[in-house]
Amino acid sequence: MKYVLGLDGGGSKVMCLAANDKGELLGSGRGGPVNTNYVLYRECKDSATQAINMALSEAGLTAEQIDLMVLSAPIDPLTLEEVLQQSKIKHLVRAAEGETSLWAARFWIDMHIGVTVDAGTGSLSRGWTRDGKETGAGGFGAVVGDEGSGLWISVKAISAVLQAYDGRLEPTNLTQPILEHFGVSHVQDLPFLLMGGFISTAKVVETKQAQDRVRFTIDSGHILSQTSKIRREAKTQDTQASGGGLFFRQFQPAEPLTRHEVASLCPIVGKVARQGDKVALQILKTAGTELGRLAAAVINRLGMQDEEFAIVPFGGVFITGEPILESFSEICLKVAPKAKITHSKFEPEVGAVLIALNKIGVEIDSSILSTLERSSQDYPMCLGYRGAHDG
């Protein structure tokens, strides 16, 4: 019998699933954030290794028994090599951006999947035409991108609290929950928590010292002519170089909040919105609009405005509140009225497992899918919005 691992991760967490060549899920593991643009290389390595080892242990397998691991995660090449060495995984392929989401949905949606939109800590979209072209939008990071994401919603909520405090916005019920969430006592303490730009002091120091490391972004500016690609990046990449009224408040110095720590506020914004707070509701509505713009950009660039296809949303942001889905759908369907917003049965880590099985020569037939569906009930964390509600 052959065995595979499927690993998918991002700005808040990484998930790993172990499966056999019958499609049976055998074990799962979870780790912390793995985006090496924002977290320490050591933290990323520990998170990914923890997820892999947990999945192997629960499955009763050793790394030597794994025929292939498929990974989709924003991990730089050298850190990934360290993960492989520490976990003792011998065979790896990196899934193309958006590919694990596509595979997690494709067998359970009875129409062409034209666009996926992923909104977790960050946000991005990917699209595919029937004749094999693909492109993306978004994915440009915390400072100049991530519109509609959990991070974006959280920053907008903090900004709204500050503006309500100084009279630029109406009062909002977001204030006290946000102060409690971050453990501060006054609204004026909030800006100090964000002055690090979502990157910890230790990460800044590490980046300056690690001359052989690289930063990266999503290749969303290109239209590609080949789909269903599996990529593995080289160990090294070329890099380029380029050349008075003040209010003073005593504030105990604190470590700046990181990207995923700020984004953890998102569910609270959703909770306050469900209680009827107008400011929180508007933030969620605008987030949905921004996520819809990601999908619309992909649709327009690929010329799919008049086609029938599925638009599949992924990520925790889409379950934060109904206003997000409403405004998201409105923007998408205005551009492509024949499209259909369809939730996925599974999370992207299941897509990584399916890609791995396919790569080792397993035909993804009804038997494989039936076994996967049955065994997935023991791993509710891998179920998507539709799968969780169907169950």
Secondary structure, 3 states (H helix, E strand, C coil): CCEEEEEEECCCCEEEEEEECCCCEEEEEEECCCCCCCCCHHHHHHHHHHHHHHHHHHHCCCHHHEEEEEEECCCCHHHHHHHHHHHCCCCEEEECCCHHHHHHHHCCCCCCEEEEEEECCCEEEEEECCCCCEEEEECCCCCCCCCCCHHHHHHHHHHHHHHHHHCCCCCCCCHHHHHHHHCCCCHHHHHHHHCCCCCCHHHHHHHHHCCCCCCCCCCCCCEECCCCCEECCCCCCCCCCCCCCCCCCCCCCCCCCCHHHHHCCHHHHHHHHHCCCHHHHHHHHHHHHHHHHHHHHHHHHHCCCCCCCEEEEECHHHHCCHHHHHHHHHHHHHHCCCCEECCCCECHHHHHHHHHHHHCCCCCCHHHHHHHHHHHCCCHHHECHHHHHHC
